[in-house]
Every structure is written in structure tokens, then in C-alpha cells.
Amino acid sequence: MTCAEFNADLLPVEGSIPQDLLQQIKAMQKCGRCINCLYAYIMLAPTMSDEELIGFFGSDLLEAAELKDELSELAGFKLNPYPNRLRIARVNKSLQKISLQKERGNKLLIKHFINECLRQLEGNMLEEYYNMAP
């Protein structure tokens, strides 16, 4: 199985990952540079160590600058004509958990995620302010 064929939607947001899923992830061929690998990495990260994840994917995908666009798409920041709202919610919940972990809060893609969240919040606040005008 390749990373393109793996369904990361099967990974739980909460709790431990079933052993059969871990075995599938270990056995699959991973490129470590695509949106599917990043999605699986994000879903696994709250419950696994950096060493385990790097062992699975070959590198720390949360430090991969070339995956910023993929992260923006997964987190729902990038316009998508057919957004998967459940996937976006799962990714955002997982990214929030990762950002609260002391040793991971300063990783490149986590900083990107936080900055995008702040940018959206700022935009929403300005919109609300201008809508208050009579």
C-alpha cells in the first residue's frame, strides 16, 4: 500500500491508535512529501513521539516548509470548492493538541497554523466591527 491509498480518516482523534492501523502505517510506502502523509502525521502526532513519527515517515513533517500549502488545505485555510468539513475539524483539533505540547509548539508548521488562525480571527473581528456601523 502507498501513502496515496491509505485512508487516514480511520485514525482516531482521541485515544490510542489500534495496532492493526499502526502495522498498516509501518508497512505502507510513504513519500513524506504529500498531503496524505502530512494528514496521517498530524493525526498520529498527539499520541506518538517525534522519534516514532520520524521512524515512520523518514523526517519531521512538522518542520517541512514545502508542506505549508498542504497544511493550509488540510486545516481549511485554503479555498477548496469541495471542503471536507469533518477532516478539517479533525486536523484542527489534532493541530491544537500538538501546539499545546511544549516540545512541539515551535515547529515550523505549527507556527504557520497558529499564524493562520490569528489572521482569520483578526479578519473576523474587523468584519464584525464594520458590521456594527449603523
VOBA-1610 file (N, C-alpha, C; in pm, whole numbers, padded with zeros to 5 digits, always signed):
BEGIN
Met+00085-00117+00000Met+00000+00000+00000Met+00090+00124+00000Thr+00047+00227-00073Thr+00120+00353-00075Thr+00046+00457+00009Cys+00113+00570+00031Cys+00051+00676+00110Cys-00075+00729+00041Ala-00079+00725-00092Ala-00197+00772-00164Ala-00318+00682-00142Glu-00294+00556-00109Glu-00402+00460-00089Glu-00449+00450+00057Phe-00367+00499+00149Phe-00401+00488+00291Phe-00509+00588+00328Asn-00608+00544+00404Asn-00717+00630+00447Asn-00691+00676+00591Ala-00632+00796+00605Ala-00601+00848+00738Ala-00726+00888+00815Asp-00841+00891+00750Asp-00966+00918+00821Asp-00996+00809+00924Leu-00932+00694+00911Leu-00953+00584+01004Leu-00880+00606+01136Leu-00783+00698+01138Leu-00707+00724+01260Leu-00793+00801+01360Pro-00793+00757+01485Pro-00876+00825+01586Pro-00818+00961+01624Val-00905+01054+01658Val-00862+01186+01706Val-00823+01176+01853Glu-00892+01093+01926Glu-00867+01076+02070Glu-00820+00934+02096Gly-00741+00918+02200Gly-00703+00785+02244Gly-00590+00724+02164Ser-00568+00596+02189Ser-00457+00526+02124Ser-00496+00475+01986Ile-00394+00452+01907Ile-00414+00403+01770Ile-00416+00251+01773Pro-00517+00188+01713Pro-00522+00042+01711Pro-00396-00018+01646Gln-00351-00128+01698Gln-00228-00191+01650Gln-00234-00227+01502Asp-00351-00270+01453Asp-00360-00307+01312Asp-00336-00185+01221Leu-00383-00068+01264Leu-00359+00054+01186Leu-00211+00093+01192Leu-00149+00078+01308Leu-00006+00106+01319Leu+00075+00015+01228Gln+00036-00110+01221Gln+00106-00203+01133Gln+00090-00163+00986Gln-00030-00118+00949Gln-00052-00072+00811Gln+00037+00048+00779Ile+00047+00141+00875Ile+00128+00261+00854Ile+00276+00223+00842Lys+00321+00133+00928Lys+00461+00088+00921Lys+00491+00023+00787Ala+00395-00054+00736Ala+00418-00132+00613Ala+00402-00050+00485Met+00326+00058+00490Met+00299+00131+00366Met+00421+00209+00318Gln+00426+00230+00189Gln+00532+00311+00128Gln+00491+00457+00141Lys+00577+00534+00211Lys+00545+00675+00237Lys+00645+00764+00165Cys+00594+00866+00098Cys+00684+00961+00032Cys+00731+01069+00129Gly+00648+01102+00230Gly+00683+01205+00326Gly+00676+01346+00271Arg+00614+01362+00153Arg+00608+01494+00089Arg+00469+01527+00035Cys+00369+01447+00069Cys+00235+01469+00011Cys+00134+01501+00121Ile+00018+01545+00078Ile-00089+01582+00171Ile-00137+01462+00252Asn-00136+01342+00195Asn-00180+01222+00267Asn-00083+01186+00379Cys+00048+01198+00351Cys+00146+01171+00456Cys+00134+01275+00567Leu+00118+01401+00531Leu+00104+01506+00632Leu-00021+01485+00716Tyr-00130+01447+00653Tyr-00255+01422+00726Tyr-00235+01308+00827Ala-00176+01198+00784Ala-00152+01086+00875Ala-00058+01129+00988Tyr+00045+01204+00955Tyr+00142+01252+01055Tyr+00072+01337+01161Ile-00011+01430+01115Ile-00083+01518+01208Ile-00176+01438+01298Met-00242+01338+01243Met-00335+01259+01323Met-00262+01170+01425Leu-00140+01129+01391Leu-00063+01043+01482Leu+00014+01123+01587Ala+00050+01246+01554Ala+00142+01325+01637Ala+00099+01345+01782Pro-00030+01368+01812Pro-00063+01391+01954Pro-00033+01273+02045Thr-00028+01152+01990Thr-00011+01034+02075Thr+00122+00962+02054Met+00206+01013+01963Met+00333+00945+01936Met+00449+01043+01952Ser+00565+00989+01981Ser+00685+01072+01998Ser+00739+01113+01860Asp+00822+01217+01860Asp+00887+01260+01736Asp+00972+01147+01677Glu+01039+01073+01763Glu+01126+00964+01717Glu+01045+00856+01644Glu+00930+00821+01700Glu+00844+00721+01635Glu+00794+00771+01500Leu+00750+00897+01496Leu+00698+00954+01372Leu+00806+00965+01266Ile+00924+01008+01305Ile+01035+01017+01209Ile+01072+00878+01160Gly+01062+00778+01248Gly+01086+00640+01206Gly+00986+00594+01100Phe+00862+00636+01113Phe+00759+00600+01015Phe+00773+00676+00884Phe+00799+00807+00892Phe+00790+00894+00775Phe+00925+00939+00720Gly+01033+00911+00792Gly+01166+00945+00742Gly+01215+01083+00779Ser+01126+01172+00819Ser+01165+01307+00862Ser+01052+01366+00946Asp+01081+01481+01006Asp+00981+01552+01086Asp+00898+01638+00992Leu+00780+01593+00958Leu+00696+01665+00861Leu+00647+01798+00915Leu+00648+01816+01047Leu+00607+01945+01103Leu+00714+02052+01086Glu+00831+02013+01036Glu+00939+02108+01008Glu+00961+02123+00856Ala+00873+02069+00774Ala+00888+02071+00629Ala+00820+02194+00569Ala+00899+02295+00535Ala+00845+02421+00481Ala+00768+02398+00352Glu+00807+02298+00275Glu+00740+02272+00147Glu+00598+02218+00164Leu+00558+02186+00286Leu+00423+02134+00312Leu+00328+02240+00368Lys+00367+02368+00365Lys+00279+02474+00418Lys+00146+02481+00343Asp+00150+02470+00210Asp+00026+02475+00133Asp-00064+02357+00166Glu-00005+02240+00182Glu-00083+02121+00217Glu-00146+02137+00355Leu-00070+02194+00449Leu-00126+02218+00582Leu-00242+02317+00574Ser-00225+02422+00496Ser-00332+02521+00482Ser-00457+02458+00424Glu-00440+02366+00331Glu-00556+02297+00274Glu-00621+02204+00376Leu-00541+02127+00447Leu-00595+02035+00548Leu-00668+02109+00660Ala-00615+02224+00699Ala-00673+02300+00811Ala-00789+02389+00767Gly-00815+02395+00637Gly-00929+02472+00588Gly-00900+02619+00562Phe-00774+02658+00559Phe-00739+02798+00534Phe-00738+02831+00385Lys-00711+02731+00305Lys-00703+02749+00161Lys-00841+02722+00101Leu-00882+02805+00008Leu-01013+02785-00055Leu-01016+02653-00131Asn-01120+02578-00107Asn-01137+02448-00170Asn-01284+02438-00210Pro-01312+02408-00338Pro-01453+02402-00380Pro-01532+02290-00313Tyr-01463+02186-00266Tyr-01530+02073-00202Tyr-01463+02042-00068Pro-01478+02130+00031Pro-01409+02106+00158Pro-01469+01988+00234Asn-01384+01910+00294Asn-01426+01801+00380Asn-01426+01856+00523Arg-01542+01902+00568Arg-01550+01971+00697Arg-01513+01882+00816Leu-01546+01755+00808Leu-01508+01664+00916Leu-01357+01650+00923Arg-01292+01635+00808Arg-01146+01624+00805Arg-01082+01753+00858Ile-01134+01866+00817Ile-01081+01995+00864Ile-01092+02003+01017Ala-01206+01965+01072Ala-01226+01968+01217Ala-01129+01873+01287Arg-01109+01754+01231Arg-01017+01656+01290Arg-00874+01709+01289Val-00834+01766+01176Val-00698+01820+01164Val-00677+01935+01261Asn-00774+02027+01268Asn-00759+02141+01357Asn-00753+02098+01504Lys-00832+02000+01540Lys-00828+01951+01678Lys-00692+01889+01709Ser-00641+01812+01617Ser-00511+01749+01636Ser-00399+01853+01640Leu-00405+01952+01551Leu-00304+02058+01549Leu-00308+02141+01678Gln-00427+02164+01731Gln-00438+02236+01857Gln-00372+02158+01970Lys-00393+02026+01971Lys-00329+01942+02073Lys-00177+01947+02059Ile-00129+01938+01935Ile+00016+01942+01911Ile+00073+02076+01956Ser+00002+02184+01926Ser+00053+02318+01960Ser+00066+02338+02111Leu-00011+02264+02189Leu-00005+02276+02335Leu+00108+02192+02396Gln+00169+02105+02316Gln+00280+02024+02365Gln+00406+02110+02364Lys+00466+02124+02479Lys+00578+02216+02498Lys+00688+02198+02394Glu+00726+02075+02367Glu+00839+02048+02278Glu+00803+02063+02130Arg+00675+02074+02098Arg+00635+02082+01958Arg+00576+02217+01918Gly+00549+02303+02012Gly+00483+02430+01984Gly+00561+02523+01892Asn+00691+02505+01882Asn+00774+02592+01799Asn+00808+02532+01664Lys+00748+02423+01629Lys+00777+02363+01498Lys+00719+02451+01387Leu+00784+02449+01274Leu+00753+02539+01163Leu+00605+02536+01122Leu+00550+02417+01098Leu+00411+02409+01052Leu+00312+02442+01164Ile+00350+02420+01288Ile+00262+02459+01399Ile+00257+02611+01408Lys+00371+02677+01393Lys+00373+02824+01390Lys+00288+02876+01274His+00300+02811+01159His+00220+02850+01042His+00070+02837+01073Phe+00031+02726+01136Phe-00108+02703+01173Phe-00158+02811+01269Ile-00080+02842+01371Ile-00120+02943+01470Ile-00132+03080+01403Asn-00036+03114+01317Asn-00042+03243+01247Asn-00165+03253+01158Glu-00201+03145+01089Glu-00320+03145+01004Glu-00447+03159+01089Cys-00450+03092+01204Cys-00565+03106+01294Cys-00579+03250+01340Leu-00468+03313+01378Leu-00471+03452+01423Leu-00513+03546+01309Arg-00466+03518+01188Arg-00503+03601+01073Arg-00654+03592+01049Gln-00709+03474+01058Gln-00854+03457+01040Gln-00931+03526+01150Leu-00885+03513+01272Leu-00951+03577+01386Leu-00951+03729+01369Glu-00838+03783+01328Glu-00827+03926+01305Glu-00924+03971+01196Gly-00931+03894+01087Gly-01024+03926+00979Gly-01169+03922+01025Asn-01202+03824+01106Asn-01339+03813+01158Asn-01373+03928+01251Met-01276+03969+01332Met-01300+04079+01425Met-01322+04210+01348Leu-01243+04233+01244Leu-01261+04355+01164Leu-01395+04355+01094Glu-01435+04239+01041Glu-01565+04229+00975Glu-01678+04259+01071Glu-01671+04203+01192Glu-01773+04230+01292Glu-01776+04377+01332Tyr-01660+04438+01343Tyr-01652+04579+01378Tyr-01721+04665+01271Tyr-01691+04638+01145Tyr-01752+04717+01038Tyr-01902+04689+01021Asn-01946+04569+01058Asn-02088+04537+01050Asn-02168+04602+01163Met-02100+04652+01266Met-02169+04718+01377Met-02211+04861+01341Ala-02151+04914+01237Ala-02182+05052+01199Ala-02329+05064+01158Pro-02391+05178+01190Pro-02534+05194+01157Pro-02558+05208+01009
//
